[in-house]
Each structure stands twice: as structure tokens, then as C-alpha cells.
Amino acid sequence: MNRIYWGGATASSQYEGAYEEGKGLDTQDCRPYLPRTSNATTTTRLLTQAVIDEAKASTDQFYPFRKGSLGVEHCQEDIELLAELGLDIYRFSISWARLFPTGEESTPNQAGVDYYDQVFKLLKEKNIKVFLTMNHYAVPLAIVENYRGWTNKKTIALYVKFAEFVFKRWGDYVDFWLPFNEINAGYFSPYNGVGLVKLEEAGYKFQDVFQSLHHQFVASARVIKLGRELGLRGEFGAMVSCFCYYPNTTKPEDNLKMVQDEQVNQWFCMDVLSNGVYPYYMQPFFKQHDVVLETTEEELALLKEHTCDFVSFSYYSSAISSVTEEGQQTAGNLVVTTKNPHLKASEWGWQIDPIGLRTTLHKVYDRYQKPVMIAENGFGAHDELTTTGEIHDDYRIAYFKEHFDEILAAQSEGVDIRAYFAWGIIDIVSAGSCEMGKRYGVIYVDADNQGHGTYNRYKKDSFYWYQNFIKEQHQSE
């Protein structure tokens, strides 16, 4: 039985800050903070050109991703904390716009190169393995405005150029490579996933969404091909967001709906990236939605020849499938679902379902027969910093314990699990709601939703619990 690497994760746009240090505007930098209302999450992730134009000109609206957790300033301190925590592995992402502000420069921004040089060096010194996400939602805004993002095939070449620099500069440091974070988000959250700007009234065109996804599939295959040609030692993976669907009732119609929801929302992208071909069930879907993909024989051959070495997924909560819209609705990871009466939920409505994680591990491993990693999992909550600098987050410890028990059970049942990553291991700006107050970390960052605070770091109770858990796992190996 393979050992599980216990880790933590962040994303560049949510963590780094240092917006002024030669970095170009990217898609996440244009998402404003809005006080939490019933539609704040939707408003801040489905952006129109008018919202983007305002972001480029505004001087009084707060854009939280431009500040993040001031990670660039706190880089050395944070990696010291990750080492003290005892992490086996750290998942982070490279900011495309920090290296190539418009995506088209011939040479990278030196300040960005210097920063990542420091990150990789410090992690190596601490003997922490690296899982590198090449693109975690944030696309240089210039590519979106000049080429309509991933709808344009030219974006593939720009991405490969960016990847080639990263491979040649830091390839020796990386253990696992991920070309795209939660690639299926291109379908359920097109602005985040593929940099697609929402049309004012019409929303999104299915043709644009799926053509963009095709271009990301090709880009993934091209960088995997390049990485292997360069002899990189790291393995290449693919990642989707998983929701563990349940039928709403025992009606056969609800069960069929569950299968169909899983296929399109959850499995489609991984089927392409892991198996190398478009799955049969997408043909009727494309026909129904008037999608006619522009592909070439060369592209389809690339997909077939350069599939992923491992599969990974994010998991936070489960979801309900129903042929009707009966029942109370609740939130999830960038999606909305029917509330499950058998589950408790976080303050943000995300349903807590540890068994759903175990179920998903089995489904993913059974479907792909490749090593599996849980690339994101965690619990977002309001945390209170006491006057003595403590954070008592028993609720997060309980969430970890319940989910870790199910991970270990799935491993004992034969699932080849290689790594687990606690999401937002250091408090970061939430990608869903653009707020700092929805905290995931075991390390507290003293900042509020408007970017006020010292940004000092404090260890939560969950820090010590996770630290002890990792020690116990190592001792039992």
C-alpha cells in the first residue's frame, strides 16, 4: 500500500498579493469584494465587460485578489510555518500574469522570476515536495480582451510558451504537475475556468464554453508532451471538481438524471484528459445544445497520446440530482444544489458529507484506474482571534477528522491514494465569495474583507491537530 502525502494548498491569485510588482492584471484581479448577499457569489464570478471596465478604472472599489494574503511579503515566514506543520507536500500555483503580464512578452517579469526562485528554493531546503498548478483560474486580462481568452486557439501557444519557461526554470523542483485547476469549472463557472466574459443579457454560449474547453484539453496535452520531451522528473495530472451526486428520490428518473449530471458536470473533462478521447455521451449533448467543435486530426491525436499520469479532484460537499426543482436550494463549490436533509452544512450552505469523499474516491479510482489525489478539501468558516492570539476552531478539527477517517478507509479498501491537500492551508481570499472572512486555513491571517489588518500569522488549534495527525501517520508507516 502506497503512503499518502499529507499536504496543504493555496492559489497564487488568492494568496500572493504584490499586484504592483510588475504583475499584469488578470481575470481574478477584476473580481470585486461585495458584502455577502444572496447573489454576491454569482455577481463576482460571472463578469461582464462593464464590470471589467470598471475594475480597470476604479480607485475606490476593493479588489481583494490584488492583495491576497500578502503572501509575497510573508513568503519565508509562511514556508517556515508549513515546515513546522510537518507537511509532506505543498500545492501552489504560478501566476501567469506575474511572469508574463500580458501573456505575449518575450521575456518574463524579473520580479516574478525572483519571487518564484525564492519559493522553490525554500521548499527544497525544507524538504517539502511540490505539486505545481500551472493555471489556477487566473488568465492575463490582455489575453481575454485581445483574443477572447480560451475561445481562441492562439491562447494555446501563449500558454505553452509560459509553461516552457516554467519547465526550464523550475522543472527540477517539481514532483507533480497540474496543467489546469478544476478544468470542469469552464462549464459551470466559465469566467473562472476559461476566462469567458458574460454577455450582458444572453449569458454564455455553449459553443464558446466547449470550444474553450477543447483548447484547454489540447494545451494540457501539448505541455505534457513538452514536459516529457524535456525529461522532467515530475508526473503530470488532471483535476476536476467533484460533487458526489445522489438521486433526490428512488424514482428511476432521478437516478438517470444523477448519471447524466455526473457525466457532463463531473466526468467529461477527466474522461478526455485521462482516456484521450471524447466520451460517447457528449455527442447527443453537443447536438442538443448546437455545439460544433472545431478540431483537427492532429489535436485529437495529441489528446490520445499525451494523457495524464494521475487523476485528482477537489471535494467539499455532495449534491442532489432531481428531474424537478423541488426542495430548498443550497450553495456548493461555485454551484447550487438541492439541500440534503440528512446532512449538516457550513454557514455558507456547503453540505458536510465525509462519506461522500470516500464514495468519490472509489468512483474516481474505479473509473480511471490511475493513482488518485485529493487536490482540495477543507472547511470554510468564520474564525475568531482571541486577545491572546489563539483561534479555537474545533469545528475544523472535527471536519478534518471525519474526512481523514473516510480517506484511510478508502485506502484500506484498495483505492490508490497518493496525496491529500487541505485547501487554503493559510487563510486566503475565497474564490467563491471574494472574501477573507470565509477562512479555510490552519494558519490565521489577520485581515478582514476590506483588506484591513496587520496580516500577521497565527497558528489555529487545527494547526496543532493536523501537525500531530501527520506525525502519527508517519510513525505508523
C-alpha positions in Angstrom: 0.0 0.0 0.0 1.4 3.4 -1.1 1.9 6.1 1.6 -0.3 9.2 1.4 1.5 12.5 1.3 -0.3 14.9 3.6 -0.2 18.4 2.4 -1.8 21.8 2.0 -2.7 24.1 -0.9 -3.0 27.7 -2.0 -3.6 29.5 -5.3 -1.4 32.5 -6.5 -4.4 34.8 -7.1 -5.8 34.2 -3.7 -2.6 34.3 -1.7 0.2 36.3 -3.3 -0.8 40.0 -3.5 2.1 42.2 -4.7 -0.1 43.4 -7.5 2.2 46.4 -8.2 5.4 44.4 -8.6 5.4 44.2 -12.4 2.4 41.9 -12.5 -0.3 42.3 -15.2 -4.0 42.5 -14.5 -5.6 39.0 -14.6 -9.1 37.8 -14.6 -9.2 37.4 -10.8 -7.9 40.9 -10.2 -11.2 42.2 -11.7 -13.5 40.5 -9.2 -14.7 43.0 -6.6 -15.5 42.4 -3.0 -19.2 42.7 -2.4 -20.9 42.3 1.0 -22.4 38.9 1.3 -25.9 38.8 -0.2 -28.0 36.2 -1.9 -26.3 36.9 -5.2 -22.8 38.1 -4.3 -21.1 34.9 -5.3 -22.8 34.9 -8.7 -22.1 38.6 -9.3 -18.4 38.2 -8.6 -17.8 35.1 -10.7 -19.9 35.8 -13.8 -18.3 39.1 -15.0 -19.5 41.2 -17.9 -17.2 43.6 -19.9 -18.8 46.5 -18.0 -17.6 45.1 -14.7 -14.1 44.5 -16.1 -14.0 48.1 -17.5 -15.0 49.4 -14.0 -12.2 47.3 -12.4 -9.6 48.8 -14.7 -10.7 52.3 -13.9 -12.0 52.1 -10.3 -10.0 53.8 -7.5 -12.4 53.2 -4.6 -13.7 49.7 -5.0 -11.8 47.0 -3.2 -10.5 44.1 -5.4 -9.3 41.5 -2.8 -7.3 39.3 -5.2 -4.9 42.2 -5.8 -3.9 42.0 -2.1 -4.5 38.3 -1.3 -2.9 37.3 1.9 0.3 39.4 1.2 1.9 36.1 0.5 4.8 37.5 -1.4 5.8 39.6 1.6 5.3 36.7 4.0 6.8 34.0 1.8 9.7 33.0 4.1 7.6 33.1 7.2 4.8 31.0 5.6 7.1 28.3 4.4 8.7 28.1 7.8 5.2 27.6 9.2 4.5 24.9 6.6 7.7 23.1 7.6 6.8 23.4 11.3 3.4 21.9 10.5 5.2 18.9 9.0 3.7 19.0 5.5 4.9 16.3 3.2 3.9 18.3 0.1 2.6 21.8 -0.8 0.4 22.6 -3.7 0.6 26.1 -5.1 0.2 27.8 -8.4 2.2 30.1 -10.7 0.7 33.4 -11.6 0.8 33.6 -15.4 0.4 37.4 -15.3 3.2 37.8 -12.7 5.7 36.2 -15.2 4.1 37.5 -18.5 1.9 40.5 -17.7 0.0 40.4 -21.0 0.9 36.8 -21.9 2.8 38.0 -25.0 6.1 39.2 -23.6 9.3 37.6 -25.0 11.0 37.8 -21.6 9.4 37.3 -18.2 9.0 39.9 -15.4 12.2 39.6 -13.3 10.4 40.4 -10.0 8.1 37.4 -10.6 11.1 35.2 -11.5 12.9 36.2 -8.4 9.8 35.5 -6.2 9.3 32.0 -7.5 13.1 31.3 -7.3 12.8 32.0 -3.6 9.7 29.9 -3.2 11.2 26.8 -4.8 14.5 27.2 -3.0 12.8 27.5 0.4 10.6 24.5 -0.2 13.6 22.4 -1.3 15.5 23.5 1.8 12.6 22.3 4.0 12.3 19.0 2.1 8.7 19.7 1.2 7.5 18.1 -2.1 6.0 20.4 -4.7 2.6 19.9 -6.5 2.6 22.8 -9.0 -0.6 24.1 -10.6 0.2 25.8 -13.8 -3.0 27.7 -14.2 -5.4 28.2 -11.3 -8.2 30.3 -12.9 -6.2 33.5 -13.4 -5.6 34.4 -17.0 -3.8 37.6 -18.1 -6.6 40.1 -18.8 -4.9 41.1 -22.1 -5.5 37.6 -23.5 -9.2 37.8 -22.6 -9.6 41.2 -24.2 -7.4 40.7 -27.2 -8.3 37.0 -28.0 -11.5 36.3 -26.0 -9.5 34.0 -23.8 -9.6 30.3 -24.4 -12.1 30.6 -27.2 -9.1 31.5 -29.4 -6.6 28.8 -30.5 -3.8 31.4 -30.2 -4.1 31.2 -26.4 -2.8 27.6 -26.6 0.6 28.8 -27.9 0.8 31.6 -25.3 0.1 29.1 -22.6 2.7 26.6 -23.9 5.3 29.4 -24.1 4.6 30.3 -20.4 4.8 26.6 -19.5 8.1 26.1 -21.3 9.7 28.9 -19.3 8.4 27.3 -16.0 9.6 23.9 -17.1 13.1 25.0 -17.9 13.5 27.3 -14.9 12.0 25.2 -12.1 11.4 21.7 -13.6 13.9 20.1 -11.2 12.0 21.2 -8.2 8.5 19.9 -9.1 7.2 16.4 -8.2 3.7 16.7 -9.6 2.4 19.0 -12.4 -1.2 20.1 -12.9 -1.8 22.0 -16.2 -5.3 23.3 -15.1 -7.1 23.6 -11.8 -10.7 22.2 -11.7 -10.9 22.1 -15.5 -14.6 21.3 -15.5 -15.2 24.8 -14.0 -15.0 26.0 -17.6 -18.5 24.6 -17.8 -20.1 25.6 -14.5 -18.1 28.8 -13.9 -16.9 30.0 -17.4 -15.2 33.2 -16.3 -13.1 31.5 -13.7 -12.5 28.4 -15.7 -11.8 29.7 -19.3 -11.7 33.5 -18.9 -15.0 33.9 -20.7 -16.8 37.2 -20.3 -20.5 37.0 -19.7 -22.7 38.6 -22.4 -24.8 41.3 -20.8 -28.2 39.6 -21.3 -27.6 36.3 -23.1 -25.2 34.8 -20.6 -22.8 32.3 -22.1 -22.9 30.4 -25.4 -22.4 26.7 -25.1 -20.3 26.9 -28.3 -17.8 29.3 -26.7 -17.7 27.2 -23.4 -16.9 23.9 -25.1 -14.6 25.3 -27.8 -12.6 26.9 -24.9 -12.5 23.6 -23.0 -11.3 21.8 -26.2 -8.4 24.3 -26.4 -7.5 23.7 -22.8 -7.5 19.9 -23.4 -5.1 20.5 -26.3 -3.0 22.8 -24.2 -2.8 20.2 -21.5 -1.7 17.5 -23.9 0.9 19.9 -25.5 2.5 20.8 -22.2 2.5 17.1 -21.1 4.2 16.2 -24.4 6.7 19.1 -23.9 7.4 18.1 -20.3 8.2 14.5 -21.3 10.4 15.6 -24.2 12.4 17.8 -21.8 12.8 14.8 -19.4 11.1 16.4 -16.4 11.1 14.1 -13.5 7.6 15.1 -12.2 4.4 13.3 -13.0 1.5 15.0 -14.9 -2.0 15.0 -13.6 -5.5 16.3 -14.4 -8.1 17.7 -12.0 -11.8 18.2 -11.8 -14.2 19.4 -9.1 -16.3 16.5 -7.8 -19.7 16.8 -6.2 -20.8 13.2 -5.3 -24.3 13.3 -6.7 -27.2 11.4 -5.1 -30.7 10.9 -6.7 -33.3 13.1 -4.9 -35.7 10.2 -4.7 -35.9 6.5 -5.6 -37.7 7.3 -8.8 -35.8 5.8 -11.8 -36.0 9.3 -13.5 -33.9 10.9 -10.6 -31.4 8.1 -10.8 -31.0 8.6 -14.6 -30.7 12.3 -14.0 -27.9 11.7 -11.5 -25.9 9.6 -14.1 -26.3 12.4 -16.7 -25.3 15.1 -14.2 -22.2 13.2 -13.3 -21.3 12.6 -16.9 -21.5 16.2 -18.1 -20.6 18.1 -14.9 -18.0 15.8 -13.3 -16.6 13.1 -15.6 -16.5 14.7 -19.1 -13.2 16.7 -18.7 -11.4 13.9 -16.9 -12.6 11.3 -19.4 -10.9 13.3 -22.1 -7.7 14.0 -20.2 -7.3 10.6 -18.8 -8.6 8.4 -21.6 -7.6 10.7 -24.5 -10.9 10.6 -26.4 -14.2 12.5 -26.2 -16.8 10.2 -24.4 -19.8 8.9 -26.3 -22.3 10.7 -24.1 -21.2 14.2 -25.2 -22.3 13.7 -28.8 -26.1 13.9 -28.0 -25.3 16.7 -25.5 -23.5 18.7 -28.2 -26.3 18.1 -30.7 -28.9 19.2 -28.2 -27.0 22.5 -27.5 -25.9 23.3 -31.1 -22.2 22.8 -30.3 -20.0 22.1 -33.3 -16.4 21.8 -32.1 -13.6 22.9 -34.4 -10.9 20.2 -34.0 -8.1 18.8 -36.1 -6.8 15.3 -36.5 -3.5 16.4 -35.1 -5.3 17.8 -31.9 -7.2 14.6 -31.4 -4.0 12.5 -31.8 -2.3 14.7 -29.2 -5.2 14.1 -26.7 -4.9 10.3 -27.3 -1.1 10.2 -27.0 -0.5 12.5 -24.0 -2.9 11.6 -21.2 -2.3 12.2 -17.5 -0.3 10.0 -15.2 -2.6 10.6 -12.2 -6.1 12.0 -11.5 -7.0 14.5 -8.9 -10.1 16.2 -7.7 -11.5 18.8 -5.3 -14.2 17.8 -2.9 -16.1 19.9 -0.4 -19.6 18.7 -0.3 -22.1 16.4 -2.1 -25.1 17.4 -4.4 -28.6 16.2 -5.3 -29.9 15.3 -8.8 -33.6 15.7 -9.5 -35.8 15.9 -12.5 -37.8 18.6 -10.6 -36.7 21.7 -8.7 -38.4 20.6 -5.5 -36.8 21.3 -2.2 -34.8 24.0 -0.7 -31.6 25.1 -2.6 -28.2 25.5 -1.0 -24.7 26.5 -2.1 -21.7 24.4 -3.0 -18.3 24.9 -4.7 -19.3 27.5 -7.3 -22.6 25.6 -7.8 -26.1 25.4 -6.3 -27.9 22.2 -5.4 -30.9 20.8 -3.5 -30.5 20.7 0.2 -29.9 17.2 1.6 -32.0 16.8 4.9 -29.6 14.1 6.1 -26.6 16.4 6.2 -25.4 19.4 8.3 -24.0 22.4 6.4 -21.5 25.2 6.9 -22.6 28.8 7.4 -22.2 29.2 3.6 -24.6 26.3 3.0 -22.0 23.7 1.9 -23.2 20.3 3.0 -20.8 18.3 5.1 -20.5 14.8 3.8 -17.4 12.8 4.7 -18.8 9.6 3.3 -19.3 11.4 0.0 -15.5 11.8 -0.1 -15.0 8.1 0.4 -17.6 7.3 -2.3 -15.9 9.7 -4.7 -12.5 8.2 -4.2 -13.9 4.8 -5.1 -15.8 6.2 -8.2 -12.7 8.0 -9.5 -10.3 5.1 -9.0 -12.7 2.6 -10.4 -13.3 4.8 -13.5 -9.7 5.7 -14.3 -7.5 3.1 -12.6 -4.8 5.7 -12.0 -3.3 7.0 -8.8 -5.7 9.4 -7.1 -5.0 12.7 -5.3 -7.5 14.8 -3.3 -6.2 18.2 -4.6 -8.6 20.3 -2.4 -10.7 19.7 0.6 -11.5 21.8 3.7 -13.9 23.7 5.8 -14.7 27.4 5.3 -15.8 29.2 8.5 -15.6 32.4 10.5 -12.7 32.2 12.9 -12.2 34.4 16.0 -8.8 35.6 17.0 -8.7 36.0 20.8 -6.8 38.7 22.6 -4.1 36.2 23.4 -3.6 35.3 19.8 -5.4 32.0 19.8 -8.0 30.6 17.4 -10.2 27.8 18.7 -11.5 26.0 15.6 -12.9 22.7 16.9 -15.3 22.6 14.0 -12.5 22.4 11.5 -10.7 19.7 13.5 -14.0 17.7 13.5 -14.3 18.2 9.8 -10.7 17.0 9.2 -11.1 14.0 11.5 -14.3 12.8 9.8 -12.9 13.2 6.3 -9.5 11.7 7.2 -11.2 8.6 8.6 -13.0 8.1 5.3 -9.8 8.6 3.3 -8.0 6.0 5.3 -11.0 3.7 5.0 -11.0 4.1 1.2 -7.2 3.3 1.2 -7.8 0.2 3.2 -10.4 -0.8 0.7 -7.9 -0.7 -2.1 -8.0 2.8 -3.5 -4.5 4.0 -4.6 -4.5 7.4 -2.8 -1.2 9.3 -3.2 -1.9 12.7 -1.6 -4.3 14.9 0.4 -4.3 18.7 0.3 -6.0 20.8 2.9 -7.3 23.8 0.9 -6.3 27.3 1.9 -3.8 25.8 4.4 -3.0 29.5 5.1 -6.0 31.8 5.1 -6.6 33.2 1.6 -9.3 35.2 -0.2 -12.2 32.8 -1.0 -12.5 32.1 -4.8 -16.2 31.6 -4.4 -17.3 34.7 -2.5 -14.2 37.0 -2.8 -13.9 37.4 1.0 -11.3 36.8 3.6 -13.9 36.1 6.3 -14.6 32.6 4.9 -11.5 31.0 6.3 -10.1 27.6 5.5 -6.6 27.7 6.9 -4.9 26.2 9.9 -2.8 29.4 9.9 -4.8 32.5 10.6 -4.1 35.8 8.6 -5.2 38.9 10.5 -7.1 40.7 7.7 -10.7 41.5 7.0 -12.9 41.5 3.9 -11.9 45.1 3.1 -8.1 44.3 3.3 -7.7 46.0 6.7 -5.5 44.4 9.3 -1.9 43.5 10.3 -1.7 40.4 8.1 0.2 38.8 10.9 0.1 35.0 11.1 -1.3 32.9 14.0 -1.5 29.2 14.5 -5.0 27.9 15.0 -5.9 24.9 17.2 -6.3 22.9 13.9 -2.6 23.6 13.1 -1.5 21.6 16.1 -4.1 18.9 15.4 -3.0 18.4 11.8 0.6 18.5 12.9 0.0 15.7 15.3 -2.0 13.7 12.8 0.8 13.9 10.2 3.3 12.7 12.9 1.1 9.8 13.8 0.7 8.8 10.1 4.5 8.8 9.6 5.0 6.7 12.8 2.5 4.1 11.6 4.2 3.6 8.2 
